[in-house]
Amino acid sequence: MRFLLILPFLAFLPSCSPTAGPSSSSTSGGLDYWGNRPGPQGFRTVIIDAGHGGKDSGAVSSSTGQKEKDANLDLAKRLQSELSGSFRTVMMRSDDRFIDLDDRVDFANRYPGAILVSLHFNAGSSSRKGPETYWWRVDSHGLAVRCQRAMKSVAPYSANAGQVRRRLRLTRNPSIPCVLLEGGYMSNSSEAALINSPSHRDKLAKAIAGAIRDQAAKGDAGTGARPAFIKAPPSRPTDAPGS
């Protein structure tokens, strides 16, 4: 994936709008600018963000020709299917369209009782492989731990960074718990073939759904010590790469 997009403001299009209005009835705590609080528990709304889209293809596998934006959307739809019936799911996009990163943040903040899960596949050195989970806010740590464990349980590769605290626009800027998940490296030929498999994407969706259910039921219990709070400003398009 690419972390920075310096692009003009685009208004949300109808298909990106939820089918129901926001609700703050969950116990995840509502909106919080800094996120210096326990992780969410008892939430019933999950915002599913399929990364990239439209003119932004994201990574493209040199071995399979698969575009990240397509794999992201397919995984998002599978995750929505897994969660339906247990949670209200809100899709950031349900087709191939571009949405600016800051607009995604604004959209997520319309749901103060929700969590945000942004789905991606990675690119980098051809030797790197395996899932990674990015997070920043204290209230996102438990969810990040659960999601990384879940993805690792269905991925045969692990030569990567694993779980990473990084200040990005989709990990720092939302005022709700949020994680950015990288389901594997499309730049690794072996893993690219796996990502190209619908059955593997289905396994990933089931694993991530299980992590979300566990977080809703247990909160941060069993995810280790809560990390120290870092007071940092929102991430902006002009920040250095990786910020």
Buried (B, 14 or more C-beta within 10 A) or exposed (E): BBBBBEBEEEEBEEEBEBEEEBEEEBEBBBBBEBBBBBBBBBBBBBBBBBBBBEEBBBBBBEBBEBBBBBBBBBBBBBBBBBBEEEBBBBBBBBEBBBBBBBBBBBBBBBBBBBBBBBBBBBBBEBEBBBBBBBBBBBBBBBBBBBBBBBBBEBBEBEEBBEBBBBBBBBBBBBBBBBBBBBBBBBBBBBBBBBBBEEEBBBBBBBBBBBBBBBBBEBBBEEBEEBBEEEEEEEBEEEBEEEB
